Amino acid sequence: MTSVAVAPSKAAKAAKTGAMVGLLSRESGETLIDQIVRSVAARIDDRLLRGGARMPSIRAFAAAHGVSAFTVVASYDKLVASGHLESRRGAGFFVREPAALEMDLAQRRPGGRRRAGESERERERLGVQPIDVVWLVRNMFRQMPHGQTPGTGVLPPDWLDGAAIANALRSVSRQNANLLVSYGVPQGFLPLRQQLQLKFAELEIAAAPEQIVTTAGVTQALDLVAREFTRPGDTIFVDDPAWFLMFGSFAALGAKVVGIPRLGDGPDIAQLAELAALHKPKLYIINSVLHNPSSTSLSAAKAFQVLRLAEEHDFIIVEDDIYCDLHPGSAVQPATRLAALDQLQRVIYLGGFSKTMAANLRVGFIAASAERAERLADRKMLTMLTTSDIGERVVYKVLSEGSFRKHTDRVRARLDAIRAKTIRQMERVGLKVDVAPPAGMFVWADAGCDTNVLTERAMAHNLLLAPGSLFSPKQLPSTRMRLNVAAMQEPAVWRFFERELGRS
């Protein structure tokens, strides 16, 4: 990526405005104007620019960021039109004063510590958005350049096979028009379910099409399972750390969410046994292969112990295998799937294609016993009738033509080519990695400081991090953070860590 350098002769002005936007790129496919507008608007929305603050002059901003005065004028004009800035004749441009804003979140003591008396309750009273799951997800959907989002949970768009999706869409569009404007069936597009049967067989999981229900991604799959098999007051076990979005979803259903400590080879079995006897859970949600956020996998010994405890304490295991296609296979690296051992008797198996094919298609699946699959299909029908038949036809087309396998091979090769080098660089800048994963995109790193504070500092430089507190149902401060090796290739990311971790 070619970045826009700050002119050395303008160093003094750059010091005042250098953090106004993140790294600008002439190769991102986004205009410099749109990059500036998006970055400044994000800082205003996050209360990192104070209402009423004077923006740098057009000349100073242009010099600091190595762009033309015309680019700055056009950017400021768009920010005025969007309501983020106001123009005062003869005085310049100012951040528009929001009604509820009385302080600047970015105003801190040296070293990033909050000012005395600035409690979490005070920040809430003043309308300042705390760093929580909603904050992270909202920022993930801001369409920031991937090089500025080391905390993201997806691969760069140019790593995915957009051409295959486009070809499949064209093919589907030529099918009978009546099929494209009608409802699908609640259980899902039958040819796709038949194709999934073949995919599961390669993983040694036997599932007939009637045992498979399609969903709008794994997010909906988890919601359907929780709604069908739990009631308010029931306990759901999750790994700790684990994928953060489900914590709030389960709590909203009235469930009690309890974390099971996750080790390098799976859950802490002693803790799982003790907590299962205490809480009598209904469900245990687990990543067996390429756990999010550590990219570690379940050992065979741990898998047998988990199944034994599920039988003893009568809970259902929900195996989320969304990262299945990023693993090279058990013949290359050890990987044990609970569904393969149990054959869907006590295990409900989930997955999808948002990580390796296209997040925008929102196509996932549930595989379970025939009786549970029927119940889940009915639950899905009562919730949303059917999922998108068009999206499922597109995924079926991609899978059935055989190109998806080659695509995932290429993605794994690209991750393998950068993972070890990226982890070594992490350690050089002060990030500790206890377990270096042999596959997957994530690394669970220890920054040695409160990563909520580090995340706030990063956002001031338009870098999106994923602090460890969000990955635990307890949401307590953590020195851990999830980093995506595919999004750690920009020099600006490394400069940030060198500066901030060196200071810590």
SULMOPE-V724488 format. One record per backbone hydrogen bond with DSSP energy under -0.5 kcal/mol. CO is the residue of the C=O (numbers start at 1). NH is the residue of the N-H. Records with the same first field share a line. If there is no record, write none. Layout:
CO=NH, NH
This chain:
1=3
2=26
3=5
7=10
8=11
10=14
11=15
12=16
13=16, 17
14=18
17=20
24=4
31=35
32=36
33=37
34=38
35=39
36=40
37=41
38=42
39=43
40=44
41=45
42=46
43=48, 49
44=47
47=105, 106
50=53
53=95
57=61
58=62
59=63
60=64
61=65
62=66, 67
63=7
68=72
69=73
70=74
71=75
72=76
73=77
74=78
75=79
76=80
77=81
78=82
79=84, 85
80=83
84=96
86=94
87=89
88=91, 92
92=88
93=55
94=86
95=52
96=98
98=101
100=102
103=105
104=107
106=108
109=112
113=109
115=118
117=119
119=123
120=124
121=125
122=126
123=128
124=127
130=132
132=136
133=137
134=138
135=139
136=140
137=141
139=142
140=143
145=148
146=149
148=464
149=152
150=484
156=159, 160
157=160
160=162
161=165
162=166
163=167
164=168
165=169
166=170
167=171
168=172
169=173
170=174
171=174
172=175
176=179, 180
177=181
179=182
185=188
187=214
189=192, 193
190=194
191=195
192=196
193=197
194=198
195=199
196=200
197=201
198=202
199=203
200=203, 205
201=204
204=206
205=207
208=211
209=212
211=368
213=366
215=217, 364
216=220
217=221
218=222
219=223
220=224
221=225
222=226
223=227
224=228
225=229
226=230
231=234
234=256
235=282, 283
236=258
237=285
238=260
240=262
243=246
244=247, 248
245=249
246=250
247=251
248=252
249=253
250=253, 255
251=254
254=233
255=257
256=236, 258
258=238
259=261
260=240
261=263, 268
263=266
265=299
266=263
267=269
268=272
269=273
270=274
271=275
272=276
273=277
274=278
275=279
276=280
282=316
283=237
284=318
285=239
286=288, 320
288=298
291=293, 295
296=291
298=336
299=303
300=304
301=305
302=306
303=307
304=308
305=309
306=310
307=311
308=312
309=313
310=314, 315
316=284, 318
317=319, 348
318=286, 320
319=321, 350
321=324
323=326
324=327
326=440
329=332, 333
335=337
337=340, 341
338=342
339=343
342=345
346=317
347=349
348=319
349=367
350=321
351=365
353=357, 358
358=361, 362
359=362
362=364
363=353
364=215
365=351
366=213
367=349
369=373
370=374
371=375
372=376
373=377
374=378
375=379
376=380
377=381
378=382
379=383
380=384
381=385
384=386
387=389
388=392
389=393
390=394
391=395
392=396
393=397
394=398
395=399
396=400
397=401
398=403, 404
399=402
402=406
403=407
404=408
405=409
406=410
407=411
408=412
409=413
410=414
411=415
412=416
413=417
414=418
415=418, 419
416=420
418=422
419=423
420=424
421=425
422=426
423=427
424=428
425=429
426=431
427=430
432=434, 446
434=436
435=437
441=485
443=445, 483
445=447, 481
446=432
450=454
451=455
452=456
453=457
454=458
455=459
456=460
457=461
458=461, 463
459=462
463=465
464=151
466=482
467=470
468=471
469=472
471=241, 242
472=475
478=451
479=447
480=468
481=445, 483
482=466
483=443, 485
484=487
485=488
490=493, 494
491=495
492=496
493=497
494=498
495=499
496=500
497=501, 502
498=502
499=503
500=504
